[in-house]
Each structure stands twice: as structure tokens, then as C-alpha cells.
Amino acid sequence: MRQDSENSLIINTYSITPETLIDKDFITSYFSFEVDINDVFPESFRDLYPKLWILVQPYLKVRVMRQDPFETMVTFMCAQGIGMGLIRRQVSMISERFGEVLSVDTAKGILRLHSFPTPSALASADINELAQCTNNNRIRAANIIEMSRSFERGALAMACVRSGECPLETLRESLYAHRGIGMKIADCIALFGLGRFDAFPIDTHVKQYLWEWFGIEAARRSLTERNYRYLQDEVRKILGHEFAGYAGHILFHCWRTEVRKMTAF
């Protein structure tokens, strides 16, 4: 899938049937097009931070996608303490090793791809084989297998299905119960995989902009569980509750690009 113009997308698919055609409702939901950007940042933000509001304007088109929950879980479990290049490499290797081979007919010929593995495929994975895809990190591989088994059994999958009906803290607790999922990863899963735009993940870059842009003193301290929760409370005083994570993601990209001058994502 790629954007052809401001109002159109080009979608390549390996199967063209009435059952698999991607409809407008799916596209709207996947890219959260129903979210009005005017609702994401509270009016008080524009009044209190006028210079930052001007700086963030080019990034208001950033969308928080509603990605597949299971794929999001595995991806973020692969993301602990490493850069984007290595994260992408791990996810690609997992798909190639455990996913289904797909053939997509494009204008340039047949493109061979791999689907992301099913929970069943990773639940039954050999730890040594999976570890080859996780930078030889056996603990990470074991955690992914354990989480996949929980998802396959249904308890974790049901928590995802009902994620929009429960308090954010309840959802976090259902994710925390799995080794390899801490506070930040749980919030990332909630935000990017479960459409919980109130979830606000905090990493090094977020801590930096919370101090530099908003002067939150606690952002200069270590990210303990207590401080993590305190920072989230302070953030919601600035960004509100319903779209705190959505707004935070826009600020994240603005910070990395405008301040840190980073080009790789």
C-alpha cells in the first residue's frame, strides 16, 4: 500500500475476491481517518505553547494506525533497547521464517512477500530457531513464545477484543502479566495495536521533549515505575486524556525531526 496522492491510495493484494477487498471502512479505521486533528490537541495547548504549536503544524498529518494487535505485541517485544534498523531486521526474519509466503502481482512483476506469523506458528516455534531471528536473544524468543501461547489460548486475545471497553489500567495489567512486556511496551501496544489513543508511551525522546518543551522537572530523572506514572499524570494536564497518546506521537516525530535532526525512523 502506498499513497498515490493526497486523496488516494494504491493497494497491491495477493488475493482479489469480494471477501478480501479492502473497503473504505477498513481504510478509515486503520489510518484513524475518523479522528479530527482539531480534537487531538486541546485549545489550551495552542494558547499556552504558541511557538510549539507553529513548530508542530507540519506533523499534524501524522496518523496513528490501528495495527494488528498480535503483530504489534511481537514487534514491540523485539524493540527493547535497540535501534529501528535492527528491529525491522528481526521482524522481517520472523516473518520469513514463520510466516506464509505471498505472491503479489505488481506493475514490475511478481513480488514475493511473507505474511506475519499467526499466534499458533510462534506458539509452537522452536526457541533456538526463533532466537536466530531475535538477535540471538533467547530470553526475548522465550517471552515471545510464551506470549503467543497465551494469545492462542484466548485470554490475551479476548483482552484485546475488549480493550476499548475497560479502563486503561486494567488493559495494562492484562499485558503486564506477560514477561517481556513492561510499562512502555504495554502503552505502545495499547496505542498502536488497540486504538487506545489515551495511552502515552514514554521513552528517552519523550522524556527529553517533556523537559525541553514543557519544563517537567521529573523528566530529568530516571524512568522508574513511579516516575513513569507521574510523568503521564503531568502530560495529561497538558494534552488532556482522550488523545494524549495520539498528540504525544505527533510531538515525538516533531522532536526527532526538528530538534534532534533525525532522518531514520
C-alpha positions in Angstrom: 0.0 0.0 0.0 1.3 3.5 -0.8 -0.2 7.0 -1.0 -0.7 8.0 -4.7 -2.0 11.5 -3.9 -3.5 13.4 -1.1 -6.8 11.7 -1.6 -6.0 8.3 -3.0 -4.1 5.1 -2.1 -2.7 2.3 -4.3 -3.2 -1.2 -2.8 -1.5 -4.3 -4.1 -3.1 -7.5 -2.9 -2.2 -11.2 -3.3 -5.9 -12.2 -3.5 -8.7 -10.4 -5.3 -12.1 -11.7 -4.2 -15.2 -9.9 -2.9 -14.3 -11.3 0.6 -10.8 -9.8 0.6 -11.3 -6.5 -1.0 -10.3 -3.7 1.4 -13.3 -1.4 1.9 -13.5 2.3 2.8 -14.4 1.5 6.5 -11.3 -0.6 6.9 -9.0 2.1 5.5 -10.8 4.8 7.6 -10.3 2.7 10.8 -6.7 1.5 10.0 -5.4 5.0 9.4 -7.7 6.6 12.1 -9.1 8.9 9.5 -12.2 9.5 11.6 -10.1 11.3 14.2 -10.4 15.1 13.7 -7.0 16.6 14.3 -8.7 19.6 15.8 -9.8 17.3 18.7 -6.3 15.8 19.3 -4.7 18.9 20.9 -6.8 20.9 23.4 -7.4 24.5 22.7 -5.4 25.5 25.8 -2.3 23.9 24.2 -2.3 26.4 21.4 -2.7 29.3 23.8 -0.1 28.1 26.3 2.5 27.0 23.7 2.1 29.2 20.6 5.7 28.7 19.3 5.5 24.9 19.7 2.1 24.9 18.0 3.6 26.6 15.0 6.5 24.1 15.0 4.2 21.1 15.1 2.0 22.2 12.2 3.8 20.1 9.5 3.3 17.0 11.7 -0.4 17.2 12.2 -0.9 14.8 9.3 0.9 12.1 11.1 -1.6 9.2 11.7 -1.6 6.7 14.5 -2.5 3.5 12.7 -4.6 0.7 14.3 -2.3 -2.2 13.6 -2.8 -5.9 14.2 -2.7 -6.4 18.0 -0.6 -9.6 17.9 1.9 -8.3 15.3 2.2 -5.1 17.4 2.9 -7.1 20.5 5.7 -9.2 18.9 7.2 -6.1 17.2 7.5 -4.1 20.4 8.8 -7.1 22.3 11.6 -7.1 19.7 12.2 -3.4 20.2 13.7 -3.3 23.7 16.9 -1.3 23.8 17.8 -1.4 20.1 17.5 0.8 17.0 15.0 0.8 14.2 17.2 -0.9 11.7 17.7 -4.0 13.9 14.0 -4.0 14.9 13.0 -4.2 11.2 15.5 -6.9 10.6 14.2 -9.0 13.4 10.6 -8.6 12.3 11.5 -9.4 8.7 13.4 -12.6 9.8 10.4 -13.7 11.9 8.0 -13.2 9.0 10.4 -15.0 6.6 11.0 -17.9 8.9 7.5 -18.4 10.4 5.0 -16.6 8.1 3.2 -17.6 4.9 4.7 -16.9 1.5 2.6 -14.5 -0.5 2.9 -13.6 -4.2 1.7 -10.1 -5.2 1.3 -9.2 -8.9 2.6 -5.6 -9.4 3.4 -3.5 -12.5 7.0 -4.6 -12.2 6.2 -8.3 -11.9 5.6 -10.8 -9.2 6.6 -9.6 -5.7 7.3 -12.3 -3.2 6.4 -11.4 0.4 5.7 -13.1 3.7 2.8 -12.6 6.0 3.3 -12.0 9.7 3.2 -15.3 11.6 0.0 -16.4 13.3 0.0 -16.8 17.1 -0.1 -20.6 16.5 3.0 -20.5 14.4 5.0 -18.6 17.1 3.5 -20.5 20.0 4.9 -23.7 18.5 8.2 -22.2 17.4 11.5 -23.8 18.5 13.3 -21.4 20.8 16.6 -21.9 19.1 15.1 -21.2 15.7 13.3 -18.1 16.9 16.3 -16.8 18.7 18.1 -16.7 15.4 15.5 -14.0 14.5 15.8 -12.1 17.7 19.5 -11.2 17.5 20.3 -14.5 19.3 18.4 -13.3 22.4 16.9 -16.5 23.8 15.1 -14.6 26.7 13.3 -12.5 24.1 12.5 -15.5 22.0 11.1 -17.4 25.1 9.0 -14.4 26.0 7.5 -14.1 22.5 6.7 -17.9 22.5 5.1 -17.6 25.9 3.0 -14.5 24.9 2.0 -16.3 21.7 0.7 -19.3 23.6 -1.3 -17.0 25.9 -2.8 -15.3 22.8 -3.6 -18.7 21.2 -5.3 -19.9 24.4 -7.7 -17.0 24.1 -7.3 -15.0 27.3 -4.9 -12.4 25.9 -6.8 -12.3 22.5 -10.1 -11.6 24.4 -8.4 -8.8 26.4 -7.5 -7.2 23.1 -11.1 -7.6 21.7 -12.5 -5.9 24.8 -9.7 -3.4 25.1 -12.0 -0.5 24.3 -14.4 -1.4 27.0 -12.2 -1.3 30.0 -10.1 1.3 31.9 -6.6 1.7 30.5 -5.0 0.5 33.8 -7.0 -2.8 33.5 -5.8 -3.3 30.0 -2.2 -2.6 31.0 -2.4 -5.2 33.8 -3.5 -7.8 31.3 -0.4 -7.0 29.2 2.0 -6.7 32.2 1.2 -10.3 33.2 3.5 -11.4 30.3 7.3 -11.4 30.6 8.9 -9.1 28.2 6.0 -6.5 28.4 6.7 -3.6 30.7 5.1 -0.2 31.1 6.3 1.4 27.9 5.7 -1.6 25.7 2.2 -2.1 27.2 1.4 1.5 26.4 2.8 1.1 22.8 0.7 -2.0 22.3 -2.4 -0.2 23.6 -1.8 2.9 21.4 -0.6 1.4 18.1 -2.3 -2.1 18.3 -5.5 -1.5 20.2 -6.6 2.0 19.3 -6.2 3.3 22.8 -5.3 6.9 22.0 -5.3 7.7 25.7 -2.2 5.5 26.2 1.0 7.6 26.4 4.3 5.7 26.0 7.4 7.3 27.4 10.9 6.7 26.1 14.1 8.7 26.0 12.9 11.1 23.3 9.6 11.7 25.0 11.4 12.4 28.3 13.6 14.9 26.5 10.8 16.9 25.0 8.8 16.8 28.2 11.7 18.7 29.8 12.7 20.9 27.0 9.3 21.9 25.8 7.2 21.7 29.0 9.7 22.1 31.8 8.6 19.0 33.6 11.4 18.6 36.1 10.7 14.9 36.7 11.6 14.2 33.1 15.2 14.7 34.0 15.1 11.8 36.5 15.3 8.0 35.9 12.3 6.4 34.4 11.2 4.3 37.4 7.7 3.0 37.5 6.7 5.7 40.0 8.2 8.4 37.8 6.7 7.0 34.6 3.3 7.2 36.1 3.9 10.7 37.5 5.0 11.9 34.1 1.9 10.5 32.5 -0.2 12.4 35.0 1.6 15.6 34.2 1.3 15.1 30.5 -2.5 14.7 30.8 -2.7 18.1 32.4 -1.2 19.5 29.2 -2.7 17.2 26.5 -5.9 16.0 28.1 -6.9 12.4 28.5 -8.7 11.1 25.4 -6.0 11.8 22.8 -2.9 12.1 25.0 -1.0 9.3 23.2 -2.1 10.5 19.7 -0.8 14.0 20.4 2.3 12.6 22.0 3.1 10.6 18.9 2.9 13.8 16.8 5.2 15.6 19.3 7.6 12.6 19.2 8.0 13.0 15.4 8.3 16.7 15.6 11.0 16.4 18.3 13.1 13.8 16.5 13.0 15.7 13.2 13.0 19.4 14.1 15.2 19.3 17.3 17.2 16.1 17.1 17.5 16.3 13.2 17.0 12.6 12.9 16.1 11.2 9.5 15.8 7.4 10.2 12.6 6.1 11.6 
